[in-house]
């Protein structure tokens, strides 16, 4: 089986624990206003590549990946769930740590052939880095072009499957930095027993030139980059929501 691969990065340091071999898959149904990889949207793009080729690339530099592993991102990697199943099957044969960086948009609760394959994939997945763009349904739809109900359901699904999760949230000035919604986000993820980390990322404008090159409108052209110190402050708001939810859960168990 061949997957459609946009590109690879040999020594990723922000895509999971340790140094990672990062694989960018082609295709994404989301249209996030701040996406810095719009060239990954088209599922027909990329280079057809066999899973075994990617494992061979990892193995050539394996000495550098102690404490690391493979991370698949995109685009939206779970658009190519069958390919990921083959890739992670080979990875586990080599005892490689596996991570998926996903928006969760492909998940829909209920019985389906897709979810059966997803169940098998989760058995081979050590970590999911889940991007929650906005906790509010309407604001999420404006920001990404897609609803967030399936995404939040995916977070709960990962909890049920006991797959470790790192939550990622990009803080965009005037769009995703409202304390009310950040607190609600924290309250939601505070109910996940599999939550291992929270990354709050400051919005940047580095993807803007790509839109110009591709002839695409950049909807956040007038939005300034978020100061890193401000993002740290906003992370504390989310963590307060986490603590509130966990305190309530502890009281319920008492």
C-alpha positions in Angstrom: 0.0 0.0 0.0 1.2 3.5 -0.8 0.3 6.7 1.1 0.4 10.1 -0.3 3.3 11.9 1.4 3.8 15.6 1.3 7.2 15.6 2.9 9.3 14.3 5.8 11.5 15.9 8.5 14.4 13.9 9.8 14.9 15.5 13.2 11.7 17.0 14.6 11.9 18.2 18.2 8.3 19.6 18.8 6.3 16.7 17.5 6.2 14.4 20.5 8.7 13.0 23.0 12.4 13.0 22.0 13.7 13.5 18.5 11.2 12.4 15.9 11.0 11.3 12.3 8.1 13.4 11.1 5.9 12.3 8.2 3.6 14.9 6.7 0.6 13.2 4.9 -1.3 14.8 2.2 -5.0 15.8 2.5 -7.1 17.7 5.0 -10.9 18.5 5.2 -10.2 21.4 7.6 -9.6 24.9 6.4 -8.2 26.5 9.5 -7.7 30.3 9.1 -4.2 30.1 10.5 -3.1 26.8 8.8 0.6 27.2 7.8 0.5 24.1 5.5 -2.3 24.9 3.0 -0.2 23.0 0.4 -1.2 19.8 2.3 -5.0 20.3 1.8 -5.4 18.5 -1.6 -5.6 14.7 -1.0 -4.5 14.2 -4.6 -1.2 15.8 -4.0 2.0 14.5 -2.5 4.3 11.6 -3.5 2.9 8.0 -3.4 5.2 6.2 -1.0 5.2 2.7 0.5 5.2 2.3 4.3 8.3 0.2 4.2 10.2 3.0 2.5 9.4 5.3 5.4 10.5 2.7 8.0 13.8 2.3 6.1 14.3 6.1 6.3 13.8 6.0 10.0 16.1 3.0 10.4 19.0 4.8 8.6 19.1 7.4 11.4 17.8 5.3 14.3 20.7 6.1 16.5 19.5 9.7 16.7 16.0 8.7 17.8 16.6 7.4 21.3 13.6 8.4 23.3 11.9 9.5 20.1 10.1 7.7 17.3 7.8 8.4 14.4 5.1 11.1 14.2 2.6 11.3 11.4 1.0 14.7 10.8 -0.3 16.6 7.8 -2.6 17.7 6.5 -4.9 15.3 8.5 -3.2 11.9 8.8 -6.3 10.0 9.7 -7.6 10.6 6.2 -5.2 7.8 5.3 -6.1 5.4 8.1 -5.5 2.2 6.1 -2.0 3.4 5.2 -1.3 4.4 8.8 -2.4 0.9 10.0 0.2 -0.6 7.7 2.9 1.9 8.7 2.4 1.5 12.4 2.2 -2.3 12.1 5.7 -2.2 10.6 6.9 0.3 13.2 5.8 -1.9 16.1 7.7 -4.8 14.5 10.7 -2.6 14.9 9.7 -1.4 18.4 9.3 2.2 17.3 7.3 4.7 19.4 4.3 5.9 17.3 2.5 9.2 17.5 -0.3 10.8 15.4 -0.8 14.6 15.3 -4.4 15.0 14.4 -7.4 17.4 14.5 -9.7 14.5 15.1 -12.0 15.7 12.3 -12.3 12.2 10.7 -13.9 10.6 13.7 -17.7 10.0 13.8 -19.1 7.9 16.6 -20.9 4.6 15.8 -20.2 1.4 14.0 -18.4 1.7 10.7 -15.6 0.1 8.7 -13.6 3.2 9.2 -13.9 2.9 13.0 -13.0 -0.7 13.0 -9.8 0.2 11.2 -9.3 3.0 13.6 -9.7 0.7 16.6 -6.9 -1.5 15.2 -4.7 1.6 14.6 -5.1 2.8 18.2 -3.8 -0.5 19.5 -0.5 0.4 17.7 -0.5 4.1 18.7 1.5 5.2 21.7 0.4 8.9 21.6 -2.1 11.2 19.9 -1.4 14.9 19.8 -4.9 16.3 19.4 -5.4 19.8 18.2 -8.5 21.4 19.6 -9.0 24.6 17.7 -12.0 26.1 19.6 -14.3 24.7 22.2 -17.3 26.7 21.0 -19.1 25.0 18.1 -20.0 28.1 16.1 -16.6 29.8 16.5 -14.9 26.5 15.6 -16.9 26.3 12.4 -16.0 29.9 11.5 -12.3 29.2 12.2 -12.0 25.8 10.5 -15.0 25.4 8.2 -15.9 22.2 10.2 -18.0 21.4 13.3 -16.2 20.2 16.5 -18.7 17.7 17.9 -16.8 14.7 16.3 -13.5 16.2 17.5 -14.6 16.3 21.1 -16.1 12.8 20.7 -12.7 11.7 19.4 -11.0 13.0 22.6 -13.4 10.9 24.6 -12.8 7.9 22.3 -9.1 8.1 22.9 -9.7 8.1 26.7 -11.9 5.0 26.3 -9.1 3.3 24.3 -6.5 4.3 26.9 -4.3 6.1 24.3 -2.2 8.9 25.8 -3.1 12.3 24.5 -1.3 15.7 24.4 -3.8 18.5 23.7 -2.6 21.4 21.5 -4.3 24.7 21.3 -3.2 27.7 19.2 -3.9 31.1 20.8 -5.0 33.6 18.2 -5.5 37.3 19.3 -9.1 38.2 19.3 -10.2 34.7 18.1 -9.2 31.9 20.5 -7.8 33.9 23.4 -11.1 34.6 25.3 -10.8 33.4 28.9 -14.4 32.1 29.0 -13.7 29.6 26.2 -10.2 28.8 27.4 -11.7 27.9 30.8 -14.3 25.7 29.1 -11.6 24.0 27.1 -9.7 23.3 30.3 -12.9 22.0 32.0 -13.5 19.6 29.0 -10.0 18.2 28.9 -9.9 18.0 32.7 -12.3 15.1 32.3 -9.9 13.0 30.3 -8.0 10.5 32.3 -5.5 10.0 29.5 -4.3 13.6 29.4 -0.5 13.7 29.5 0.4 17.2 28.4 -1.0 20.6 27.2 0.7 22.7 24.6 -0.6 26.2 24.2 1.0 27.6 21.1 1.2 31.3 20.2 -0.2 32.2 16.8 2.4 33.2 14.2 2.2 34.5 10.7 4.9 32.4 9.1 2.5 30.6 6.8 1.3 33.8 5.2 3.7 33.8 2.3 2.5 30.3 1.3 -1.0 31.7 0.7 0.3 34.4 -1.5 2.3 31.9 -3.5 -0.7 29.6 -3.9 -3.0 32.5 -4.7 -5.2 31.9 -1.6 -6.8 34.5 0.6 -5.2 34.6 4.1 -8.2 35.5 6.3 -6.1 36.5 9.3 -3.9 39.0 7.3 -4.6 41.8 9.8 -4.1 39.7 13.0 -0.8 40.2 14.7 1.3 37.3 16.0 0.7 36.4 19.7 3.4 37.2 22.1 4.9 34.1 23.7 4.5 35.5 27.2 0.8 36.0 26.6 0.4 32.4 25.5 1.9 31.3 28.8 -0.7 33.4 30.6 -3.5 31.9 28.6 -2.2 28.4 29.4 -2.8 29.1 33.0 -6.5 29.9 32.3 -6.9 26.5 30.6 -5.1 24.8 33.5 -7.5 26.4 36.0 -10.3 24.8 34.1 -8.6 21.5 34.2 -8.1 21.7 38.0 -11.8 22.7 38.5 -13.0 19.6 36.6 -10.6 17.3 38.3 -11.6 18.7 41.7 -15.2 18.0 40.9 -14.4 14.4 39.8 -12.5 13.8 43.0 -15.5 15.0 45.1 -17.8 12.7 43.1 -15.5 9.7 43.9 -15.2 10.6 47.6 
